[in-house]
Amino acid sequence: MKGLEAYVMDVQGLSFPPESFDAAFALNCLLHVPNAEMDAALEAIQVPLAPGALLYVGVYGGADVEGVLADDWHEPKRFFSFRSNENLVRMVEPRFEIVDFHVVPTGKRLFQALTLRRFKKRTRATCKDERP
């Protein structure tokens, strides 16, 4: 044990105070969020991040495929939402500045690596992040 606290939470039920983290990462978890729920998931991740905070997102993708994979050996079967580079970028751009985006070929799929920054300014009327 390294003295670190660990929590198990649903991405849309994070119970951390607003703006309490300077950095976070989401490694191979957002690929299980349906496209229709992705904006809400990104918003939930955004809330506990301080303005200007970094977020690393790493997921497998490369092509737009959503659903349960026929060859998934897990029980219960897992839901996947693989995204093309273009769709992944389109989903994150409204909520985060893209600092870096690159893909790593892994054979069957691409690994998509994004370093994102939460926008620094907030509007008073909506309390939503605003681009600088």
N, C-alpha and C positions, 0 to 999 in steps of 0.2 A: 504494500500500500504506500502510495506516494503522498498521502495527506490531501488528496484532491477529493472534492465532493462530486458525485455523479448523480444525475437525475434522469428518469425515464418519463418523457412527456410526449404527447401528441403535438405536432408542429403548430396546430391551430389552437392549442391550449397551453401555451407557454405561460408560466406564472412568475415571470421575473419582472421587477420594476422597470418602467420605461427608462430608456437611455442609460442602462446600468452596465453595458459591456462595450469595450473598445474594439473587440474583435470576436469573431465566431467562425465556425466552419460547419458545413453540411456536406458530409461525404457519403455518397450513394444512398441518401435518404429521399431526396426530392424526386428521384426517378420512380418512386412509388406513389407520388401525388398525381391524381388525374389532372389533365390539362385544364378542365373546367374549374378546378380548385386551386390552381397554381398561384393566381394573383392573391388570393386570401392567405395562402401559405407564406408567400413572400412578405406580405404586409405584417403577418404575425411575427416573422423573423425580424423584420425591420424595427418593430416597436422597442424591444429591449436593447437595441444598438444605439449608442450615442451618435449624434451627428458627426459625420466624418469617419465613423468606425469602418473597419474592414470586415468583409465576409468572403470566405473562400467557399466555393461550390464546386464539387467534383462529382460528375455523373457519367454514366455510359449513355451513348446516344448515337447520333449521326443520321438516322432516318426516323421519320415520324411513324411510330408504331405504339399502339396503346392497347392494353388488355393483359390477359393471363396467357403466358407462353405455354404452348402444348408440351414442350419438353422440360418444364419446370419439375424438378424432383422433390421439391418441398411439399409438405402437407401441413396446413392447408396451402394451396397454390397461392403464389404471390401475384399481385397486380403490378404491371410495369407501364411507365409512360416514357418511352424513349423519344427524344426530340431531335430534329435537325438543328444544325448550328444556327440557322436563321431564326427558327421558332424559339429556341432557347434565348437568344439575344433579344428578340422581340418581347419575350415575357419579363425579362429582368430590367430592361432599359427604363420603364416608367418609374421604377422604385430605387434603382441604384445606378451609379456611374460605373461603367466597365473600365477597370484599371488594366486588366489583362485578360485575354481570352485566347486559349490555344487548345489544340486537339492533339491527342497522342494515339496513333494507330495501335490497336491491341489485337488485331486479327479479325474476330467476328464483328466487333463494334469499335467505335471511337470512344476514347475517354475525353470528355469535355471538362477543361479546367478553367474556372473563372475566378478572378480576384475582383471583388466588387467593393465600392465605397458608398456608404449611406450619404445621401446629399446632406449638406451642412445647414442649409437654410430651411426654416419652417414657416408656413403661412399661418397667421393667427386665425383667420376665418375658418379654415378647414382642418388645421393641425396636421396637414399632410406635408411631406417633404417636398421641397421645391428645388429645381435645378439651380446651380449657382449662376 
